[in-house]
Amino acid sequence: MPLTINILVKNDEKTIESTLECASKVADSILVGDAGCTDKTIKICKDYNAKVVNIPIRGNRSRLKNYMIEKNNESWMFFMEPGEIFVSTPELLNLEDEKTAYRVKFINGDLITKEVRIWHKNNPTEFKNPVFETPSVSGKVKNIEIYLTSNQMQMDEEKVASLNEWRSNSPMSKEPLYYMACYGLLKKNWKNFLNSAEIYLYANNSNDTPSIMTRYYISMVKSYIKEELDYEGAIKNLIVCLARCPLMAEFWCLLGDVHHRINENEKAKIFYQNAMLLGSKRKDNDEFPVEISKYKKYPEKMLEAIRQLEEKTQIYKSEVSK
């Protein structure tokens, strides 16, 4: 089961070595795509015996990575980014048939996202999307117990410029709208996020993963941000989310938070309990992210806070009635 780790680089001398160190412990070979480095990145890669291919084309990142796929000689390929490292070194990878692609798990604080990163060269795959390149695979997709984290920014100035260009060149496309909304959320520009998100949902009349997560983040902003409070709007979006994914504890917890904020604590308690009960039944076979604390720690904390509030209220009522 020969495996090559592929890394697209462009002036990543500050972060590439940690990634190469991890990759060298797992892969049979390392393939580095040089997208125009002018610093010491390539020298560092060669020190780790990586094969370096100069990418003769320029343009969006999907085109560059698709070029790397063409140059891949091993059976299995695993794409990593500069700055990414394994949380713990994976043991022998148990990769199954050639028609199965694999999602690895990316840890950022309390959040775990899942991204397709591994597939066989005989599995027809290409990257799409000029900014936040995503592999489009055929056949089955499964999650694998590989955990990554990163010490590099995920949204630099070059990506922002590329995103704006993509939006300008594809005014009728819904996909850049999604990433415009994500950027607004990342920058905490709440009005920009809500506007982009609503336009995206209007354009994307489906309940796919991006639209469901967009509704969830809209609900978060409308529940927590003072200037954008709209509890009714938050609840409406959360109902759609739960209809699609009733085992997502994240959705139940936020629904509990909304009702706690509007002093409907009996309903809030039910929703927090649902987060733990239904969340415990969720299987690790989907592509949705996971907020670890929402499956036990957070709902337990909120239930205890409500219990204490009710106890204090009873004490107050008893004192007043005397």
C-alpha positions in Angstrom: 0.0 0.0 0.0 2.5 2.7 -1.1 1.4 6.1 0.1 2.7 9.5 -1.0 1.9 12.8 0.9 1.4 15.7 -1.4 2.1 19.3 -0.3 1.5 22.4 -2.4 4.0 25.1 -1.3 4.6 28.8 -1.9 7.1 30.5 0.4 6.3 28.4 3.4 9.7 28.2 5.0 8.4 29.1 8.5 5.9 26.3 8.7 6.9 23.5 6.2 9.5 21.7 8.3 7.0 20.6 11.0 4.8 19.2 8.2 7.7 17.4 6.5 8.8 15.9 9.8 5.3 14.4 10.3 4.9 13.3 6.7 8.3 11.5 6.7 7.1 9.2 9.5 4.0 8.0 7.7 4.5 8.2 3.9 6.6 6.1 1.5 7.3 9.3 -0.4 6.7 13.0 -0.2 5.7 15.0 -3.4 6.1 18.8 -3.1 4.5 21.1 -5.7 6.5 24.3 -6.1 3.9 27.0 -6.9 6.6 29.7 -7.2 8.7 29.7 -4.0 11.4 32.4 -3.7 12.5 31.6 -0.1 14.1 28.6 1.5 11.1 26.3 1.3 12.4 24.1 -1.5 15.8 23.6 0.1 14.1 22.5 3.3 11.9 20.0 1.3 14.9 18.5 -0.4 16.6 18.1 3.0 13.7 15.7 3.8 14.3 13.8 0.5 11.0 15.1 -0.9 10.5 15.0 -4.7 9.9 18.5 -5.9 7.9 19.2 -9.1 7.9 22.7 -10.5 4.4 23.6 -11.4 4.6 25.3 -14.8 1.1 26.7 -14.7 -0.3 29.5 -12.6 -3.8 30.2 -11.6 -6.2 28.8 -9.0 -5.1 26.3 -6.4 -7.3 23.5 -7.7 -5.5 23.6 -11.1 -2.2 23.4 -9.2 -3.2 20.5 -7.1 -4.7 18.7 -10.1 -1.3 19.0 -11.8 0.2 17.3 -8.7 -2.3 14.4 -9.0 -1.0 13.8 -12.5 2.5 13.6 -11.3 1.7 11.2 -8.5 3.3 7.7 -9.0 2.2 6.0 -5.8 -1.0 4.0 -5.3 -2.5 6.2 -2.5 -2.2 9.9 -2.1 -2.7 12.1 0.9 -2.8 15.9 0.6 -1.5 18.0 3.5 -1.0 21.8 3.8 2.1 23.5 5.0 1.9 24.0 8.8 -0.3 21.0 9.3 0.9 18.3 11.8 -0.5 15.1 13.2 -1.9 15.3 16.7 -0.4 11.9 17.2 1.5 9.8 14.6 -1.0 7.5 12.9 -0.3 3.8 13.1 -0.3 1.6 10.0 -3.1 3.0 7.8 -5.8 0.4 7.0 -6.9 1.7 3.6 -9.5 -0.5 1.9 -10.5 -0.8 -1.7 -9.5 1.6 -4.4 -13.0 3.1 -4.7 -13.1 4.4 -1.1 -11.8 7.9 -0.2 -11.1 8.9 3.3 -11.8 12.0 5.5 -9.3 12.9 8.1 -10.2 14.9 11.2 -8.9 18.5 11.7 -8.8 19.8 15.2 -9.2 23.5 15.9 -9.8 24.0 19.7 -13.0 22.3 20.6 -14.1 21.9 16.9 -13.3 18.9 14.8 -14.0 19.2 11.0 -13.7 16.4 8.5 -12.0 16.7 5.1 -11.4 14.3 2.3 -7.6 14.0 2.0 -6.8 10.4 1.0 -7.7 8.4 -2.1 -6.3 5.9 -4.5 -4.9 7.1 -7.9 -7.4 4.8 -9.7 -10.3 6.6 -8.0 -11.2 9.5 -10.4 -10.6 12.6 -8.4 -10.0 16.2 -9.1 -10.0 19.4 -7.1 -12.6 22.0 -7.7 -13.1 25.5 -6.4 -10.3 28.1 -7.2 -9.8 29.3 -3.6 -10.8 26.7 -1.0 -9.9 23.7 -3.2 -12.1 20.6 -2.5 -11.6 17.1 -3.9 -14.5 15.8 -5.9 -14.4 12.0 -5.5 -16.6 9.2 -6.8 -17.5 6.1 -4.9 -17.6 5.7 -1.1 -16.2 8.1 1.4 -15.3 7.0 5.0 -13.8 8.7 8.0 -10.5 7.6 9.3 -8.8 8.1 12.7 -6.2 10.5 11.6 -6.2 13.9 13.4 -4.5 17.0 12.1 -4.0 20.5 13.5 -2.3 23.5 12.0 -0.1 26.4 13.0 -0.8 28.4 9.9 -3.5 30.9 9.1 -6.3 29.5 7.0 -7.3 32.8 5.4 -4.5 34.9 4.2 -4.6 38.1 2.0 -3.9 36.1 -1.1 -7.0 33.9 -0.5 -9.1 37.0 0.2 -8.1 38.5 -3.1 -8.7 35.3 -4.9 -12.1 35.0 -3.3 -13.1 38.5 -4.4 -11.9 37.7 -8.0 -13.8 34.5 -8.0 -17.0 36.3 -6.9 -16.5 38.9 -9.6 -15.8 36.4 -12.4 -18.7 34.1 -11.4 -21.6 36.5 -10.3 -24.2 33.8 -10.9 -22.4 31.0 -8.9 -23.6 30.1 -5.4 -20.4 28.6 -4.3 -18.4 31.8 -3.8 -21.3 33.2 -1.8 -20.8 30.5 0.8 -17.2 31.4 1.2 -17.9 35.1 1.3 -20.2 34.3 4.2 -17.5 32.2 5.9 -15.1 35.0 5.6 -17.5 37.5 7.1 -18.0 35.1 10.0 -14.2 34.6 10.4 -13.7 38.4 10.5 -16.7 38.9 12.9 -18.3 41.2 10.4 -21.7 40.1 11.4 -23.8 42.2 9.0 -21.6 41.1 6.1 -21.9 37.5 7.2 -25.7 37.6 7.5 -26.2 39.4 4.2 -23.9 36.9 2.3 -25.4 33.9 4.1 -29.0 34.9 3.3 -28.1 35.4 -0.4 -26.3 32.1 -0.4 -29.3 30.2 1.1 -31.6 31.9 -1.5 -29.3 30.7 -4.3 -28.8 27.2 -2.8 -32.3 25.8 -2.4 -31.2 22.6 -0.8 -30.3 21.1 2.6 -26.8 20.0 1.8 -24.0 20.3 4.4 -22.9 23.9 3.6 -26.5 25.2 3.7 -27.2 23.4 7.0 -24.0 24.7 8.6 -24.8 28.2 7.2 -28.2 28.1 9.0 -26.5 27.0 12.2 -24.0 29.9 12.1 -26.8 32.3 11.3 -28.6 31.1 14.4 -25.5 31.6 16.5 -25.1 35.2 15.4 -28.8 35.9 15.9 -28.6 34.3 19.4 -25.4 35.8 20.8 -24.6 39.0 19.0 -26.3 41.9 20.7 -26.7 44.0 17.5 -28.2 41.1 15.6 -30.5 39.4 18.1 -33.4 37.7 16.5 -34.4 34.6 18.5 -37.4 33.8 16.3 -35.1 33.8 13.3 -32.6 31.6 15.1 -35.3 29.1 16.1 -36.6 28.8 12.5 -33.2 28.0 11.1 -32.4 25.5 13.9 -35.6 23.6 13.1 -34.4 23.2 9.6 -31.0 22.0 10.9 -32.6 19.5 13.3 -34.9 18.1 10.6 -31.8 17.3 8.5 -29.6 16.2 11.4 -31.5 15.3 14.6 -28.5 13.7 16.2 -26.4 16.9 16.1 -26.0 17.9 19.8 -24.7 21.3 18.6 -28.1 22.2 17.2 -30.0 21.1 20.4 -27.6 23.0 22.6 -28.1 26.2 20.7 -31.9 25.7 20.7 -31.5 25.3 24.5 -29.5 28.6 24.7 -32.1 30.5 22.8 -34.9 29.4 25.1 -32.8 29.9 28.2 -32.3 33.5 27.0 -36.0 34.1 26.6 -36.7 32.6 30.1 -38.3 29.4 28.8 -36.2 27.2 31.0 -38.4 24.2 31.0 -38.1 23.9 27.2 -34.4 24.7 27.5 -33.8 21.8 29.9 -35.5 19.4 27.4 -33.3 20.6 24.6 -30.1 20.3 26.6 -31.2 16.8 27.6 -31.8 16.0 24.0 -28.3 17.1 23.2 -26.8 14.5 25.5 -29.4 11.7 24.7 -29.6 12.1 20.9 -26.0 13.3 20.5 -24.8 10.0 22.1 -26.4 8.1 19.2 -24.6 10.0 16.5 -22.4 7.8 14.4 -18.9 8.9 13.2 -19.8 8.4 9.5 -21.0 11.8 8.4 -19.2 14.9 7.1 -20.5 17.3 9.6 -18.1 19.0 12.1 -18.2 18.1 15.8 -18.1 20.6 18.8 -16.8 18.2 21.4 -18.1 20.0 24.5 -21.7 20.1 23.2 -22.2 16.4 23.6 -21.9 16.3 27.4 -19.9 19.0 29.2 -21.8 22.1 27.9 -25.3 20.8 28.3 -24.5 19.5 31.8 -23.1 22.9 32.7 -26.3 24.7 31.4 -28.6 22.2 33.2 -26.8 22.9 36.4 -27.0 26.7 35.8 -30.8 26.4 35.3 -31.1 24.2 38.4 -29.3 26.8 40.5 -31.4 29.6 39.1 -34.6 27.8 39.9 -33.3 27.1 43.4 -32.5 30.7 44.0 -35.9 31.7 42.6 -37.7 29.4 45.0 -35.7 30.8 47.9 -36.6 34.3 46.9 -40.3 33.4 46.5 -40.2 31.8 50.0 -38.6 34.9 51.6 -41.1 37.2 49.9 -44.1 35.2 51.0 -43.1 35.3 54.7 
